Each structure stands twice: as C-alpha cells, then as structure tokens.
Amino acid sequence: MQPLAELAAALRDAVEVLERGAVPYMLIGGRSGAPVQLAFDAAFDAPIERAMHGVSHGRSFRLVTRADLIALKERASRDPGQRKSKALRDQADVEQLREGAPEPDEGW
C-alpha cells in the first residue's frame, strides 16, 4: 500500500485535473478508512452546482446538501444493477440522514 501522503497527493492531482477541465465529479468516501470512489454521473451535476463551499486546511471544497444527498442515496437504492445489501445500506443511510443527529443517550 502506498503511504498516505502519496495517496493524498495523487488524489489532489486528479482533482486539479478535473477542475481545470470543468468536469463534474463527486468523491465518495471518508475518514472511516473506506476507499474513496471518484464518480462521474450526470445526476451529480445539479447537486454539485448547489453544493455549499467551504475551506479546510487551506483547501477549498464543496459539500453536497443533505437534501441532495438523500435524493442521490434514494436513487442509488433503486438501481436494479446494485447488490441488495448495498441498496439496503443506502436505504438505511437515507433514514439516518432524515433523522438528523442522534440524541446523546442514543449511542451510535
């Protein structure tokens, strides 16, 4: 496995190339250790345009809105080519997003 710094640099390079080409993209993944998936899909265009802008550690990013994330997850859960276990995870994600943050005594 490549060192984290090399992976991060490769990802930054890929994002910069995509931004120069004005190609809509969405990074799917996170700090959980799950792989990051670079996705190209026309359905992402509008949510990317509506995404909120932010800056962290001197780097700018856009974050899709909760409503758009719910719509994208609902769409993914209905994809007939997707495994049933993935569809169920997408449906669970939708419910969790609709519920909002848990109460402190709920545990997560």
Stockholm file with secondary structure:
# STOCKHOLM 1.0

chainA/1-108         MQPLAELAAALRDAVEVLERGAVPYMLIGGRSGAPVQLAFDAAFDAPIERAMHGVSHGRSFRLVTRADLIALKERASRDPGQRKSKALRDQADVEQLREGAPEPDEGW
#=GR chainA/1-108 SS CCCHHHHHHHHHHHHHHHHHTTCCCEEECCTTSCCCEEECCGGGHHHHHHCEEEEETTEEEEECCHHHHHHHHHHHHTCTTSCHHHHHHHHHHHHHHHHCSCCTTTCC
#=GC SS_cons         CCCHHHHHHHHHHHHHHHHHTTCCCEEECCTTSCCCEEECCGGGHHHHHHCEEEEETTEEEEECCHHHHHHHHHHHHTCTTSCHHHHHHHHHHHHHHHHCSCCTTTCC
//
